[in-house]
């Protein structure tokens, strides 16, 4: 399995491509907050941990930029609560 993480500012989302399929997290920036309204994975990636790997990279990016995350998406909120609660704004 190969994966590529990238920031896609034209679509306001972070993307994780695995074996030609995408998982992505839409975002809006509000000051030092990254608001995540939606996280989705291509059906071919579901159940493989792709969305979790995507969120790991989103959290690393937010931390490196000195941002906190406001998750509006239930998946993003649950992932942050379990894995990185200090980033929740």
PDB file of N, CA, C and O in Angstrom:
ATOM      1  N   UNK A   1       0.849  -1.177   0.000  1.00  0.00           N
ATOM      2  CA  UNK A   1       0.000   0.000   0.000  1.00  0.00           C
ATOM      3  C   UNK A   1       0.891   1.235   0.000  1.00  0.00           C
ATOM      4  O   UNK A   1       1.800   1.358   0.821  1.00  0.00           O
ATOM      5  N   UNK A   2       0.623   2.134  -0.916  1.00  0.00           N
ATOM      6  CA  UNK A   2       1.334   3.407  -0.941  1.00  0.00           C
ATOM      7  C   UNK A   2       0.326   4.515  -0.665  1.00  0.00           C
ATOM      8  O   UNK A   2      -0.833   4.429  -1.072  1.00  0.00           O
ATOM      9  N   UNK A   3       0.777   5.555   0.030  1.00  0.00           N
ATOM     10  CA  UNK A   3      -0.125   6.675   0.260  1.00  0.00           C
ATOM     11  C   UNK A   3       0.618   7.994   0.090  1.00  0.00           C
ATOM     12  O   UNK A   3       1.830   8.080   0.285  1.00  0.00           O
ATOM     13  N   UNK A   4      -0.138   9.008  -0.276  1.00  0.00           N
ATOM     14  CA  UNK A   4       0.377  10.347  -0.478  1.00  0.00           C
ATOM     15  C   UNK A   4      -0.561  11.323   0.196  1.00  0.00           C
ATOM     16  O   UNK A   4      -1.757  11.340  -0.093  1.00  0.00           O
ATOM     17  N   UNK A   5      -0.027  12.140   1.096  1.00  0.00           N
ATOM     18  CA  UNK A   5      -0.803  13.179   1.770  1.00  0.00           C
ATOM     19  C   UNK A   5      -0.508  14.502   1.092  1.00  0.00           C
ATOM     20  O   UNK A   5       0.642  14.810   0.780  1.00  0.00           O
ATOM     21  N   UNK A   6      -1.557  15.281   0.866  1.00  0.00           N
ATOM     22  CA  UNK A   6      -1.336  16.602   0.270  1.00  0.00           C
ATOM     23  C   UNK A   6      -2.409  17.581   0.728  1.00  0.00           C
ATOM     24  O   UNK A   6      -3.517  17.207   1.113  1.00  0.00           O
ATOM     25  N   UNK A   7      -2.028  18.843   0.666  1.00  0.00           N
ATOM     26  CA  UNK A   7      -2.943  19.942   0.912  1.00  0.00           C
ATOM     27  C   UNK A   7      -3.459  20.386  -0.447  1.00  0.00           C
ATOM     28  O   UNK A   7      -2.671  20.640  -1.358  1.00  0.00           O
ATOM     29  N   UNK A   8      -4.766  20.482  -0.589  1.00  0.00           N
ATOM     30  CA  UNK A   8      -5.380  20.926  -1.835  1.00  0.00           C
ATOM     31  C   UNK A   8      -6.136  22.226  -1.539  1.00  0.00           C
ATOM     32  O   UNK A   8      -7.343  22.197  -1.298  1.00  0.00           O
ATOM     33  N   UNK A   9      -5.423  23.381  -1.555  1.00  0.00           N
ATOM     34  CA  UNK A   9      -6.069  24.639  -1.193  1.00  0.00           C
ATOM     35  C   UNK A   9      -7.170  25.059  -2.164  1.00  0.00           C
ATOM     36  O   UNK A   9      -8.096  25.767  -1.767  1.00  0.00           O
ATOM     37  N   UNK A  10      -7.093  24.640  -3.425  1.00  0.00           N
ATOM     38  CA  UNK A  10      -8.137  24.997  -4.391  1.00  0.00           C
ATOM     39  C   UNK A  10      -9.495  24.431  -3.978  1.00  0.00           C
ATOM     40  O   UNK A  10     -10.531  25.051  -4.222  1.00  0.00           O
ATOM     41  N   UNK A  11      -9.487  23.265  -3.359  1.00  0.00           N
ATOM     42  CA  UNK A  11     -10.730  22.637  -2.891  1.00  0.00           C
ATOM     43  C   UNK A  11     -10.914  22.768  -1.382  1.00  0.00           C
ATOM     44  O   UNK A  11     -11.879  22.239  -0.831  1.00  0.00           O
ATOM     45  N   UNK A  12      -9.994  23.471  -0.707  1.00  0.00           N
ATOM     46  CA  UNK A  12     -10.038  23.633   0.756  1.00  0.00           C
ATOM     47  C   UNK A  12     -10.162  22.288   1.457  1.00  0.00           C
ATOM     48  O   UNK A  12     -11.077  22.055   2.247  1.00  0.00           O
ATOM     49  N   UNK A  13      -9.219  21.415   1.146  1.00  0.00           N
ATOM     50  CA  UNK A  13      -9.234  20.116   1.804  1.00  0.00           C
ATOM     51  C   UNK A  13      -7.831  19.515   1.842  1.00  0.00           C
ATOM     52  O   UNK A  13      -6.945  19.873   1.066  1.00  0.00           O
ATOM     53  N   UNK A  14      -7.675  18.590   2.776  1.00  0.00           N
ATOM     54  CA  UNK A  14      -6.478  17.761   2.860  1.00  0.00           C
ATOM     55  C   UNK A  14      -6.858  16.405   2.288  1.00  0.00           C
ATOM     56  O   UNK A  14      -7.965  15.911   2.501  1.00  0.00           O
ATOM     57  N   UNK A  15      -5.925  15.814   1.563  1.00  0.00           N
ATOM     58  CA  UNK A  15      -6.218  14.560   0.888  1.00  0.00           C
ATOM     59  C   UNK A  15      -5.159  13.506   1.202  1.00  0.00           C
ATOM     60  O   UNK A  15      -3.975  13.812   1.340  1.00  0.00           O
ATOM     61  N   UNK A  16      -5.605  12.287   1.309  1.00  0.00           N
ATOM     62  CA  UNK A  16      -4.718  11.139   1.427  1.00  0.00           C
ATOM     63  C   UNK A  16      -5.089  10.198   0.290  1.00  0.00           C
ATOM     64  O   UNK A  16      -6.203   9.675   0.243  1.00  0.00           O
ATOM     65  N   UNK A  17      -4.151   9.987  -0.621  1.00  0.00           N
ATOM     66  CA  UNK A  17      -4.395   9.080  -1.735  1.00  0.00           C
ATOM     67  C   UNK A  17      -3.714   7.760  -1.440  1.00  0.00           C
ATOM     68  O   UNK A  17      -2.522   7.715  -1.138  1.00  0.00           O
ATOM     69  N   UNK A  18      -4.479   6.693  -1.530  1.00  0.00           N
ATOM     70  CA  UNK A  18      -3.956   5.343  -1.327  1.00  0.00           C
ATOM     71  C   UNK A  18      -4.376   4.482  -2.504  1.00  0.00           C
ATOM     72  O   UNK A  18      -5.565   4.314  -2.772  1.00  0.00           O
ATOM     73  N   UNK A  19      -3.399   3.944  -3.195  1.00  0.00           N
ATOM     74  CA  UNK A  19      -3.658   3.037  -4.311  1.00  0.00           C
ATOM     75  C   UNK A  19      -4.667   3.616  -5.306  1.00  0.00           C
ATOM     76  O   UNK A  19      -5.506   2.895  -5.847  1.00  0.00           O
ATOM     77  N   UNK A  20      -4.572   4.942  -5.540  1.00  0.00           N
ATOM     78  CA  UNK A  20      -5.430   5.597  -6.513  1.00  0.00           C
ATOM     79  C   UNK A  20      -6.785   6.050  -5.990  1.00  0.00           C
ATOM     80  O   UNK A  20      -7.570   6.625  -6.743  1.00  0.00           O
ATOM     81  N   UNK A  21      -7.078   5.804  -4.712  1.00  0.00           N
ATOM     82  CA  UNK A  21      -8.341   6.222  -4.108  1.00  0.00           C
ATOM     83  C   UNK A  21      -8.078   7.318  -3.092  1.00  0.00           C
ATOM     84  O   UNK A  21      -6.987   7.394  -2.528  1.00  0.00           O
ATOM     85  N   UNK A  22      -9.085   8.181  -2.848  1.00  0.00           N
ATOM     86  CA  UNK A  22      -8.911   9.329  -1.953  1.00  0.00           C
ATOM     87  C   UNK A  22      -9.733   9.224  -0.678  1.00  0.00           C
ATOM     88  O   UNK A  22     -10.864   8.738  -0.665  1.00  0.00           O
ATOM     89  N   UNK A  23      -9.112   9.703   0.388  1.00  0.00           N
ATOM     90  CA  UNK A  23      -9.819  10.075   1.617  1.00  0.00           C
ATOM     91  C   UNK A  23      -9.523  11.560   1.762  1.00  0.00           C
ATOM     92  O   UNK A  23      -8.417  12.001   1.450  1.00  0.00           O
ATOM     93  N   UNK A  24     -10.492  12.335   2.230  1.00  0.00           N
ATOM     94  CA  UNK A  24     -10.245  13.773   2.340  1.00  0.00           C
ATOM     95  C   UNK A  24     -10.977  14.375   3.520  1.00  0.00           C
ATOM     96  O   UNK A  24     -11.976  13.848   4.010  1.00  0.00           O
ATOM     97  N   UNK A  25     -10.435  15.511   3.957  1.00  0.00           N
ATOM     98  CA  UNK A  25     -11.029  16.294   5.034  1.00  0.00           C
ATOM     99  C   UNK A  25     -11.198  17.713   4.521  1.00  0.00           C
ATOM    100  O   UNK A  25     -10.215  18.409   4.263  1.00  0.00           O
ATOM    101  N   UNK A  26     -12.448  18.141   4.373  1.00  0.00           N
ATOM    102  CA  UNK A  26     -12.722  19.532   4.009  1.00  0.00           C
ATOM    103  C   UNK A  26     -12.391  20.411   5.207  1.00  0.00           C
ATOM    104  O   UNK A  26     -12.483  19.965   6.351  1.00  0.00           O
ATOM    105  N   UNK A  27     -12.009  21.645   4.953  1.00  0.00           N
ATOM    106  CA  UNK A  27     -11.684  22.553   6.057  1.00  0.00           C
ATOM    107  C   UNK A  27     -12.013  23.996   5.701  1.00  0.00           C
ATOM    108  O   UNK A  27     -12.181  24.355   4.535  1.00  0.00           O
ATOM    109  N   UNK A  28     -12.097  24.804   6.743  1.00  0.00           N
ATOM    110  CA  UNK A  28     -12.103  26.259   6.649  1.00  0.00           C
ATOM    111  C   UNK A  28     -11.142  26.757   7.710  1.00  0.00           C
ATOM    112  O   UNK A  28     -11.047  26.172   8.790  1.00  0.00           O
ATOM    113  N   UNK A  29     -10.440  27.817   7.415  1.00  0.00           N
ATOM    114  CA  UNK A  29      -9.544  28.424   8.398  1.00  0.00           C
ATOM    115  C   UNK A  29     -10.253  29.609   9.027  1.00  0.00           C
ATOM    116  O   UNK A  29     -10.877  30.417   8.339  1.00  0.00           O
ATOM    117  N   UNK A  30     -10.147  29.700  10.335  1.00  0.00           N
ATOM    118  CA  UNK A  30     -10.733  30.811  11.091  1.00  0.00           C
ATOM    119  C   UNK A  30      -9.702  31.233  12.130  1.00  0.00           C
ATOM    120  O   UNK A  30      -9.670  30.698  13.238  1.00  0.00           O
ATOM    121  N   UNK A  31      -8.864  32.193  11.766  1.00  0.00           N
ATOM    122  CA  UNK A  31      -7.784  32.596  12.666  1.00  0.00           C
ATOM    123  C   UNK A  31      -6.819  31.444  12.854  1.00  0.00           C
ATOM    124  O   UNK A  31      -6.261  30.916  11.893  1.00  0.00           O
ATOM    125  N   UNK A  32      -6.629  31.060  14.124  1.00  0.00           N
ATOM    126  CA  UNK A  32      -5.732  29.939  14.436  1.00  0.00           C
ATOM    127  C   UNK A  32      -6.504  28.636  14.635  1.00  0.00           C
ATOM    128  O   UNK A  32      -6.058  27.726  15.334  1.00  0.00           O
ATOM    129  N   UNK A  33      -7.687  28.575  13.993  1.00  0.00           N
ATOM    130  CA  UNK A  33      -8.502  27.360  14.070  1.00  0.00           C
ATOM    131  C   UNK A  33      -8.673  26.766  12.686  1.00  0.00           C
ATOM    132  O   UNK A  33      -8.839  27.480  11.698  1.00  0.00           O
ATOM    133  N   UNK A  34      -8.630  25.467  12.637  1.00  0.00           N
ATOM    134  CA  UNK A  34      -8.920  24.710  11.430  1.00  0.00           C
ATOM    135  C   UNK A  34     -10.267  24.041  11.677  1.00  0.00           C
ATOM    136  O   UNK A  34     -10.363  23.131  12.500  1.00  0.00           O
ATOM    137  N   UNK A  35     -11.293  24.475  10.982  1.00  0.00           N
ATOM    138  CA  UNK A  35     -12.635  23.924  11.155  1.00  0.00           C
ATOM    139  C   UNK A  35     -12.800  22.792  10.142  1.00  0.00           C
ATOM    140  O   UNK A  35     -12.630  22.993   8.939  1.00  0.00           O
ATOM    141  N   UNK A  36     -13.131  21.602  10.640  1.00  0.00           N
ATOM    142  CA  UNK A  36     -13.290  20.412   9.793  1.00  0.00           C
ATOM    143  C   UNK A  36     -14.782  20.039   9.757  1.00  0.00           C
ATOM    144  O   UNK A  36     -15.285  19.405  10.684  1.00  0.00           O
ATOM    145  N   UNK A  37     -15.490  20.438   8.677  1.00  0.00           N
ATOM    146  CA  UNK A  37     -16.917  20.100   8.600  1.00  0.00           C
ATOM    147  C   UNK A  37     -17.210  18.705   8.047  1.00  0.00           C
ATOM    148  O   UNK A  37     -18.309  18.181   8.230  1.00  0.00           O
ATOM    149  N   UNK A  38     -16.218  18.097   7.363  1.00  0.00           N
ATOM    150  CA  UNK A  38     -16.533  16.834   6.686  1.00  0.00           C
ATOM    151  C   UNK A  38     -15.259  16.034   6.422  1.00  0.00           C
ATOM    152  O   UNK A  38     -14.254  16.575   5.960  1.00  0.00           O
ATOM    153  N   UNK A  39     -15.320  14.748   6.721  1.00  0.00           N
ATOM    154  CA  UNK A  39     -14.249  13.799   6.374  1.00  0.00           C
ATOM    155  C   UNK A  39     -14.916  12.656   5.627  1.00  0.00           C
ATOM    156  O   UNK A  39     -15.968  12.160   6.030  1.00  0.00           O
ATOM    157  N   UNK A  40     -14.290  12.249   4.538  1.00  0.00           N
ATOM    158  CA  UNK A  40     -14.876  11.163   3.741  1.00  0.00           C
ATOM    159  C   UNK A  40     -13.769  10.317   3.137  1.00  0.00           C
ATOM    160  O   UNK A  40     -12.666  10.802   2.881  1.00  0.00           O
ATOM    161  N   UNK A  41     -14.074   9.060   2.916  1.00  0.00           N
ATOM    162  CA  UNK A  41     -13.144   8.147   2.243  1.00  0.00           C
ATOM    163  C   UNK A  41     -13.895   7.450   1.115  1.00  0.00           C
ATOM    164  O   UNK A  41     -15.069   7.103   1.250  1.00  0.00           O
ATOM    165  N   UNK A  42     -13.205   7.255   0.018  1.00  0.00           N
ATOM    166  CA  UNK A  42     -13.761   6.483  -1.086  1.00  0.00           C
ATOM    167  C   UNK A  42     -14.201   5.126  -0.534  1.00  0.00           C
ATOM    168  O   UNK A  42     -13.514   4.565   0.320  1.00  0.00           O
ATOM    169  N   UNK A  43     -15.325   4.590  -0.998  1.00  0.00           N
ATOM    170  CA  UNK A  43     -15.787   3.293  -0.497  1.00  0.00           C
ATOM    171  C   UNK A  43     -14.724   2.190  -0.561  1.00  0.00           C
ATOM    172  O   UNK A  43     -14.734   1.285   0.273  1.00  0.00           O
ATOM    173  N   UNK A  44     -13.818   2.249  -1.524  1.00  0.00           N
ATOM    174  CA  UNK A  44     -12.769   1.229  -1.641  1.00  0.00           C
ATOM    175  C   UNK A  44     -11.787   1.284  -0.474  1.00  0.00           C
ATOM    176  O   UNK A  44     -11.071   0.314  -0.227  1.00  0.00           O
ATOM    177  N   UNK A  45     -11.744   2.413   0.252  1.00  0.00           N
ATOM    178  CA  UNK A  45     -10.814   2.569   1.371  1.00  0.00           C
ATOM    179  C   UNK A  45     -11.456   2.318   2.722  1.00  0.00           C
ATOM    180  O   UNK A  45     -10.751   2.189   3.723  1.00  0.00           O
ATOM    181  N   UNK A  46     -12.750   2.247   2.769  1.00  0.00           N
ATOM    182  CA  UNK A  46     -13.441   2.125   4.052  1.00  0.00           C
ATOM    183  C   UNK A  46     -13.093   0.828   4.748  1.00  0.00           C
ATOM    184  O   UNK A  46     -13.018  -0.235   4.131  1.00  0.00           O
ATOM    185  N   UNK A  47     -12.884   0.941   6.046  1.00  0.00           N
ATOM    186  CA  UNK A  47     -12.522  -0.225   6.851  1.00  0.00           C
ATOM    187  C   UNK A  47     -11.039  -0.537   6.835  1.00  0.00           C
ATOM    188  O   UNK A  47     -10.615  -1.535   7.417  1.00  0.00           O
ATOM    189  N   UNK A  48     -10.241   0.294   6.180  1.00  0.00           N
ATOM    190  CA  UNK A  48      -8.800   0.046   6.072  1.00  0.00           C
ATOM    191  C   UNK A  48      -7.969   1.014   6.904  1.00  0.00           C
ATOM    192  O   UNK A  48      -6.740   0.956   6.876  1.00  0.00           O
ATOM    193  N   UNK A  49      -8.631   1.911   7.651  1.00  0.00           N
ATOM    194  CA  UNK A  49      -7.899   2.861   8.486  1.00  0.00           C
ATOM    195  C   UNK A  49      -7.422   4.109   7.756  1.00  0.00           C
ATOM    196  O   UNK A  49      -6.661   4.901   8.311  1.00  0.00           O
ATOM    197  N   UNK A  50      -7.863   4.285   6.524  1.00  0.00           N
ATOM    198  CA  UNK A  50      -7.405   5.424   5.726  1.00  0.00           C
ATOM    199  C   UNK A  50      -7.822   6.759   6.319  1.00  0.00           C
ATOM    200  O   UNK A  50      -7.020   7.691   6.363  1.00  0.00           O
ATOM    201  N   UNK A  51      -9.057   6.865   6.774  1.00  0.00           N
ATOM    202  CA  UNK A  51      -9.516   8.125   7.354  1.00  0.00           C
ATOM    203  C   UNK A  51      -8.732   8.440   8.631  1.00  0.00           C
ATOM    204  O   UNK A  51      -8.446   9.604   8.910  1.00  0.00           O
ATOM    205  N   UNK A  52      -8.391   7.433   9.389  1.00  0.00           N
ATOM    206  CA  UNK A  52      -7.573   7.643  10.585  1.00  0.00           C
ATOM    207  C   UNK A  52      -6.172   8.115  10.238  1.00  0.00           C
ATOM    208  O   UNK A  52      -5.633   8.995  10.909  1.00  0.00           O
ATOM    209  N   UNK A  53      -5.573   7.541   9.199  1.00  0.00           N
ATOM    210  CA  UNK A  53      -4.247   8.000   8.761  1.00  0.00           C
ATOM    211  C   UNK A  53      -4.322   9.430   8.233  1.00  0.00           C
ATOM    212  O   UNK A  53      -3.413  10.232   8.450  1.00  0.00           O
ATOM    213  N   UNK A  54      -5.413   9.739   7.538  1.00  0.00           N
ATOM    214  CA  UNK A  54      -5.628  11.111   7.074  1.00  0.00           C
ATOM    215  C   UNK A  54      -5.698  12.058   8.265  1.00  0.00           C
ATOM    216  O   UNK A  54      -5.027  13.090   8.271  1.00  0.00           O
ATOM    217  N   UNK A  55      -6.490  11.727   9.258  1.00  0.00           N
ATOM    218  CA  UNK A  55      -6.641  12.603  10.429  1.00  0.00           C
ATOM    219  C   UNK A  55      -5.328  12.751  11.190  1.00  0.00           C
ATOM    220  O   UNK A  55      -5.050  13.820  11.735  1.00  0.00           O
ATOM    221  N   UNK A  56      -4.528  11.706  11.236  1.00  0.00           N
ATOM    222  CA  UNK A  56      -3.210  11.813  11.869  1.00  0.00           C
ATOM    223  C   UNK A  56      -2.396  12.893  11.176  1.00  0.00           C
ATOM    224  O   UNK A  56      -1.780  13.728  11.839  1.00  0.00           O
ATOM    225  N   UNK A  57      -2.389  12.885   9.861  1.00  0.00           N
ATOM    226  CA  UNK A  57      -1.614  13.876   9.103  1.00  0.00           C
ATOM    227  C   UNK A  57      -2.215  15.271   9.235  1.00  0.00           C
ATOM    228  O   UNK A  57      -1.475  16.252   9.307  1.00  0.00           O
ATOM    229  N   UNK A  58      -3.542  15.377   9.268  1.00  0.00           N
ATOM    230  CA  UNK A  58      -4.190  16.680   9.469  1.00  0.00           C
ATOM    231  C   UNK A  58      -3.803  17.233  10.843  1.00  0.00           C
ATOM    232  O   UNK A  58      -3.486  18.416  10.967  1.00  0.00           O
ATOM    233  N   UNK A  59      -3.827  16.392  11.862  1.00  0.00           N
ATOM    234  CA  UNK A  59      -3.449  16.828  13.214  1.00  0.00           C
ATOM    235  C   UNK A  59      -1.986  17.258  13.256  1.00  0.00           C
ATOM    236  O   UNK A  59      -1.658  18.270  13.875  1.00  0.00           O
ATOM    237  N   UNK A  60      -1.112  16.507  12.609  1.00  0.00           N
ATOM    238  CA  UNK A  60       0.313  16.886  12.557  1.00  0.00           C
ATOM    239  C   UNK A  60       0.486  18.240  11.875  1.00  0.00           C
ATOM    240  O   UNK A  60       1.277  19.070  12.323  1.00  0.00           O
ATOM    241  N   UNK A  61      -0.247  18.458  10.801  1.00  0.00           N
ATOM    242  CA  UNK A  61      -0.175  19.722  10.067  1.00  0.00           C
ATOM    243  C   UNK A  61      -0.677  20.873  10.934  1.00  0.00           C
ATOM    244  O   UNK A  61      -0.042  21.925  11.003  1.00  0.00           O
ATOM    245  N   UNK A  62      -1.817  20.673  11.594  1.00  0.00           N
ATOM    246  CA  UNK A  62      -2.371  21.714  12.456  1.00  0.00           C
ATOM    247  C   UNK A  62      -1.387  22.061  13.572  1.00  0.00           C
ATOM    248  O   UNK A  62      -1.147  23.236  13.848  1.00  0.00           O
ATOM    249  N   UNK A  63      -0.830  21.060  14.198  1.00  0.00           N
ATOM    250  CA  UNK A  63       0.126  21.285  15.288  1.00  0.00           C
ATOM    251  C   UNK A  63       1.355  22.054  14.776  1.00  0.00           C
ATOM    252  O   UNK A  63       1.811  22.993  15.429  1.00  0.00           O
ATOM    253  N   UNK A  64       1.886  21.664  13.620  1.00  0.00           N
ATOM    254  CA  UNK A  64       3.068  22.326  13.057  1.00  0.00           C
ATOM    255  C   UNK A  64       2.786  23.794  12.729  1.00  0.00           C
ATOM    256  O   UNK A  64       3.692  24.626  12.782  1.00  0.00           O
ATOM    257  N   UNK A  65       1.534  24.115  12.391  1.00  0.00           N
ATOM    258  CA  UNK A  65       1.159  25.487  12.054  1.00  0.00           C
ATOM    259  C   UNK A  65       0.633  26.258  13.257  1.00  0.00           C
ATOM    260  O   UNK A  65       0.196  27.400  13.113  1.00  0.00           O
ATOM    261  N   UNK A  66       0.668  25.650  14.446  1.00  0.00           N
ATOM    262  CA  UNK A  66       0.193  26.319  15.657  1.00  0.00           C
ATOM    263  C   UNK A  66      -1.309  26.524  15.685  1.00  0.00           C
ATOM    264  O   UNK A  66      -1.799  27.494  16.265  1.00  0.00           O
ATOM    265  N   UNK A  67      -2.047  25.605  15.055  1.00  0.00           N
ATOM    266  CA  UNK A  67      -3.500  25.722  14.981  1.00  0.00           C
ATOM    267  C   UNK A  67      -4.172  24.690  15.877  1.00  0.00           C
ATOM    268  O   UNK A  67      -3.591  23.666  16.234  1.00  0.00           O
ATOM    269  N   UNK A  68      -5.413  24.997  16.224  1.00  0.00           N
ATOM    270  CA  UNK A  68      -6.273  24.042  16.908  1.00  0.00           C
ATOM    271  C   UNK A  68      -7.365  23.645  15.927  1.00  0.00           C
ATOM    272  O   UNK A  68      -7.588  24.330  14.929  1.00  0.00           O
ATOM    273  N   UNK A  69      -8.042  22.546  16.208  1.00  0.00           N
ATOM    274  CA  UNK A  69      -9.053  22.026  15.288  1.00  0.00           C
ATOM    275  C   UNK A  69     -10.437  22.075  15.928  1.00  0.00           C
ATOM    276  O   UNK A  69     -10.635  21.647  17.065  1.00  0.00           O
ATOM    277  N   UNK A  70     -11.382  22.607  15.169  1.00  0.00           N
ATOM    278  CA  UNK A  70     -12.795  22.577  15.556  1.00  0.00           C
ATOM    279  C   UNK A  70     -13.478  21.569  14.648  1.00  0.00           C
ATOM    280  O   UNK A  70     -13.760  21.872  13.488  1.00  0.00           O
ATOM    281  N   UNK A  71     -13.749  20.368  15.164  1.00  0.00           N
ATOM    282  CA  UNK A  71     -14.373  19.338  14.327  1.00  0.00           C
ATOM    283  C   UNK A  71     -15.896  19.456  14.329  1.00  0.00           C
ATOM    284  O   UNK A  71     -16.527  19.339  15.379  1.00  0.00           O
ATOM    285  N   UNK A  72     -16.477  19.683  13.173  1.00  0.00           N
ATOM    286  CA  UNK A  72     -17.934  19.682  13.039  1.00  0.00           C
ATOM    287  C   UNK A  72     -18.415  18.306  12.589  1.00  0.00           C
ATOM    288  O   UNK A  72     -19.557  17.920  12.835  1.00  0.00           O
ATOM    289  N   UNK A  73     -17.539  17.587  11.938  1.00  0.00           N
ATOM    290  CA  UNK A  73     -17.812  16.230  11.469  1.00  0.00           C
ATOM    291  C   UNK A  73     -17.732  15.262  12.655  1.00  0.00           C
ATOM    292  O   UNK A  73     -16.791  15.325  13.448  1.00  0.00           O
ATOM    293  N   UNK A  74     -18.705  14.381  12.773  1.00  0.00           N
ATOM    294  CA  UNK A  74     -18.727  13.424  13.888  1.00  0.00           C
ATOM    295  C   UNK A  74     -17.489  12.529  13.887  1.00  0.00           C
ATOM    296  O   UNK A  74     -16.936  12.231  14.946  1.00  0.00           O
ATOM    297  N   UNK A  75     -17.055  12.100  12.704  1.00  0.00           N
ATOM    298  CA  UNK A  75     -15.860  11.250  12.642  1.00  0.00           C
ATOM    299  C   UNK A  75     -14.630  12.003  13.143  1.00  0.00           C
ATOM    300  O   UNK A  75     -13.875  11.486  13.966  1.00  0.00           O
ATOM    301  N   UNK A  76     -14.430  13.229  12.644  1.00  0.00           N
ATOM    302  CA  UNK A  76     -13.268  14.026  13.061  1.00  0.00           C
ATOM    303  C   UNK A  76     -13.314  14.287  14.564  1.00  0.00           C
ATOM    304  O   UNK A  76     -12.284  14.219  15.236  1.00  0.00           O
ATOM    305  N   UNK A  77     -14.492  14.584  15.095  1.00  0.00           N
ATOM    306  CA  UNK A  77     -14.621  14.843  16.537  1.00  0.00           C
ATOM    307  C   UNK A  77     -14.259  13.601  17.349  1.00  0.00           C
ATOM    308  O   UNK A  77     -13.522  13.693  18.331  1.00  0.00           O
ATOM    309  N   UNK A  78     -14.772  12.450  16.946  1.00  0.00           N
ATOM    310  CA  UNK A  78     -14.481  11.205  17.670  1.00  0.00           C
ATOM    311  C   UNK A  78     -12.998  10.859  17.569  1.00  0.00           C
ATOM    312  O   UNK A  78     -12.391  10.445  18.556  1.00  0.00           O
ATOM    313  N   UNK A  79     -12.410  11.026  16.382  1.00  0.00           N
ATOM    314  CA  UNK A  79     -10.995  10.712  16.196  1.00  0.00           C
ATOM    315  C   UNK A  79     -10.132  11.614  17.083  1.00  0.00           C
ATOM    316  O   UNK A  79      -9.222  11.138  17.761  1.00  0.00           O
ATOM    317  N   UNK A  80     -10.422  12.905  17.076  1.00  0.00           N
ATOM    318  CA  UNK A  80      -9.632  13.835  17.901  1.00  0.00           C
ATOM    319  C   UNK A  80      -9.805  13.542  19.385  1.00  0.00           C
ATOM    320  O   UNK A  80      -8.830  13.567  20.136  1.00  0.00           O
ATOM    321  N   UNK A  81     -11.008  13.270  19.809  1.00  0.00           N
ATOM    322  CA  UNK A  81     -11.252  12.963  21.220  1.00  0.00           C
ATOM    323  C   UNK A  81     -10.453  11.744  21.665  1.00  0.00           C
ATOM    324  O   UNK A  81      -9.916  11.721  22.772  1.00  0.00           O
ATOM    325  N   UNK A  82     -10.373  10.733  20.803  1.00  0.00           N
ATOM    326  CA  UNK A  82      -9.631   9.508  21.122  1.00  0.00           C
ATOM    327  C   UNK A  82      -8.118   9.680  21.006  1.00  0.00           C
ATOM    328  O   UNK A  82      -7.366   9.153  21.825  1.00  0.00           O
ATOM    329  N   UNK A  83      -7.678  10.411  19.998  1.00  0.00           N
ATOM    330  CA  UNK A  83      -6.260  10.402  19.651  1.00  0.00           C
ATOM    331  C   UNK A  83      -5.469  11.673  19.949  1.00  0.00           C
ATOM    332  O   UNK A  83      -4.260  11.603  20.171  1.00  0.00           O
ATOM    333  N   UNK A  84      -6.121  12.824  19.958  1.00  0.00           N
ATOM    334  CA  UNK A  84      -5.385  14.075  20.125  1.00  0.00           C
ATOM    335  C   UNK A  84      -6.291  15.161  20.710  1.00  0.00           C
ATOM    336  O   UNK A  84      -6.493  16.200  20.082  1.00  0.00           O
ATOM    337  N   UNK A  85      -6.839  14.926  21.909  1.00  0.00           N
ATOM    338  CA  UNK A  85      -7.817  15.872  22.458  1.00  0.00           C
ATOM    339  C   UNK A  85      -7.265  17.269  22.713  1.00  0.00           C
ATOM    340  O   UNK A  85      -8.035  18.228  22.764  1.00  0.00           O
ATOM    341  N   UNK A  86      -5.960  17.405  22.873  1.00  0.00           N
ATOM    342  CA  UNK A  86      -5.379  18.727  23.122  1.00  0.00           C
ATOM    343  C   UNK A  86      -5.510  19.660  21.927  1.00  0.00           C
ATOM    344  O   UNK A  86      -5.371  20.873  22.083  1.00  0.00           O
ATOM    345  N   UNK A  87      -5.770  19.132  20.751  1.00  0.00           N
ATOM    346  CA  UNK A  87      -5.903  19.970  19.556  1.00  0.00           C
ATOM    347  C   UNK A  87      -7.308  20.519  19.371  1.00  0.00           C
ATOM    348  O   UNK A  87      -7.520  21.404  18.543  1.00  0.00           O
ATOM    349  N   UNK A  88      -8.275  20.005  20.133  1.00  0.00           N
ATOM    350  CA  UNK A  88      -9.664  20.423  19.948  1.00  0.00           C
ATOM    351  C   UNK A  88      -9.855  21.849  20.465  1.00  0.00           C
ATOM    352  O   UNK A  88      -9.490  22.188  21.591  1.00  0.00           O
ATOM    353  N   UNK A  89     -10.448  22.672  19.586  1.00  0.00           N
ATOM    354  CA  UNK A  89     -10.753  24.059  19.963  1.00  0.00           C
ATOM    355  C   UNK A  89     -12.255  24.222  20.071  1.00  0.00           C
ATOM    356  O   UNK A  89     -12.737  25.313  20.377  1.00  0.00           O
TER     357      UNK A  89
END
